[in-house]
Amino acid sequence: AMPASPTDAPPALLIVGASPEGVALATRLAQVAKRHQRDVRVTLVEPAARLGWSPRETLESMEADGPPAQEALEALGVRVLAGTETVALDRDARHVTLSRDGQAWQEPYDALALA
C-alpha cells in the first residue's frame, strides 16, 4: 500500500449524543486509535451545554470519581461539541448540519453513530 499523502484527512468518526453509550463509544474509539497509532478524528456532538456522563463512570462504575466528561474526552483527543444541535442529516453527502449560537455548518463524517 502507498503511504497516505499529507492532504489525506484522517477518518472522521461522528457520534451524535452524549448518552452513556455515546460517551463510551467516543472513549473506546479514541483509546483503540491511540493504542494502534491510528490517526482518526472522533467528534462527539451533544445539544446540552454540559456532558452528564464521564467516560470513567460509563466504562467502570457509576460511583467512580473522574475528571468532568468533556475534559476526560478531550484528553483522549476527542473533539467535543457541547451545546450543539444536530439540525439535519444527509446520508448521501455524508455530513450532518450542526448549529450552535446561531451559526450553522456542515460536519462531514466517514462513520456515524446516533447514541
C-alpha positions as CSV (number, residue, x, y, z in Angstrom):
1,A,0.0,0.0,0.0
2,M,1.1,3.5,-0.7
3,P,1.6,5.9,2.2
4,A,-1.1,8.4,2.6
5,S,-0.4,11.8,1.2
6,P,-0.3,14.8,3.6
7,T,-3.5,16.1,2.2
8,D,-5.4,12.9,3.1
9,A,-7.7,13.7,6.0
10,P,-7.9,11.1,8.8
11,P,-11.2,9.2,9.0
12,A,-13.9,11.2,10.7
13,L,-16.0,9.4,13.2
14,L,-19.0,11.4,14.3
15,I,-21.1,10.5,17.4
16,V,-24.4,12.3,17.9
17,G,-25.5,12.2,21.5
18,A,-23.5,12.1,24.8
19,S,-25.6,9.3,26.3
20,P,-23.6,6.8,28.3
21,E,-23.3,4.7,25.2
22,G,-22.1,7.7,23.1
23,V,-19.5,8.7,25.7
24,A,-18.4,5.1,26.0
25,L,-18.1,4.8,22.2
26,A,-16.1,8.0,21.8
27,T,-13.8,6.9,24.6
28,R,-13.2,3.4,23.2
29,L,-12.6,4.7,19.7
30,A,-10.1,7.2,20.9
31,Q,-8.3,4.6,23.1
32,V,-8.1,2.0,20.3
33,A,-6.9,4.5,17.8
34,K,-4.2,5.7,20.2
35,R,-3.1,2.1,21.0
36,H,-2.8,1.2,17.4
37,Q,-1.3,4.6,16.5
38,R,-4.1,5.4,14.0
39,D,-4.9,8.9,13.1
40,V,-8.7,9.3,13.4
41,R,-10.9,12.3,14.2
42,V,-13.5,11.4,16.8
43,T,-16.2,14.1,17.3
44,L,-19.0,13.9,19.9
45,V,-22.0,16.2,19.4
46,E,-24.3,17.0,22.3
47,P,-27.1,19.6,22.5
48,A,-26.7,20.0,26.3
49,A,-24.2,22.7,27.3
50,R,-22.5,20.2,29.7
51,L,-22.0,16.4,29.3
52,G,-23.7,14.4,32.1
53,W,-21.6,11.3,31.9
54,S,-17.9,10.8,32.4
55,P,-16.1,8.1,30.4
56,R,-14.8,6.5,33.7
57,E,-18.4,6.4,35.1
58,T,-19.6,4.9,31.9
59,L,-16.9,2.3,31.5
60,E,-16.3,1.3,35.1
61,S,-18.7,2.3,37.7
62,M,-21.5,4.8,38.2
63,E,-19.8,5.8,41.6
64,A,-16.3,6.4,40.2
65,D,-14.9,9.8,40.5
66,G,-13.1,11.1,37.5
67,P,-12.5,14.3,35.6
68,P,-15.5,16.0,34.1
69,A,-16.6,14.2,30.9
70,Q,-15.6,16.8,28.4
71,E,-12.1,17.2,29.9
72,A,-11.6,13.5,30.0
73,L,-12.7,13.0,26.4
74,E,-10.6,15.9,25.2
75,A,-7.6,14.5,27.0
76,L,-8.1,11.4,24.8
77,G,-8.2,13.6,21.7
78,V,-12.0,13.6,21.2
79,R,-13.4,16.8,19.8
80,V,-16.5,17.6,22.0
81,L,-19.2,19.9,20.6
82,A,-21.3,20.5,23.7
83,G,-24.2,23.0,23.3
84,T,-24.5,22.0,19.6
85,E,-27.8,21.0,17.9
86,T,-28.0,18.5,15.1
87,V,-30.2,20.1,12.5
88,A,-30.1,17.7,9.5
89,L,-28.5,14.5,8.3
90,D,-27.5,14.0,4.6
91,R,-26.5,10.3,4.2
92,D,-25.7,10.7,0.5
93,A,-23.3,13.6,1.1
94,R,-22.1,12.0,4.4
95,H,-22.5,15.1,6.5
96,V,-24.7,16.5,9.3
97,T,-25.7,20.1,9.6
98,L,-24.9,21.4,13.1
99,S,-25.9,24.6,14.8
100,R,-24.5,26.5,17.8
101,D,-25.0,30.1,18.9
102,G,-27.0,30.9,15.8
103,Q,-24.2,29.6,13.5
104,A,-24.8,26.5,11.3
105,W,-22.2,24.4,9.5
106,Q,-21.9,21.1,7.8
107,E,-19.8,18.5,9.5
108,P,-18.5,15.6,7.3
109,Y,-18.2,12.1,8.5
110,D,-16.9,8.7,7.4
111,A,-18.8,6.8,10.1
112,L,-21.8,8.0,12.1
113,A,-23.3,6.7,15.3
114,L,-26.5,8.0,16.9
115,A,-26.4,7.5,20.6
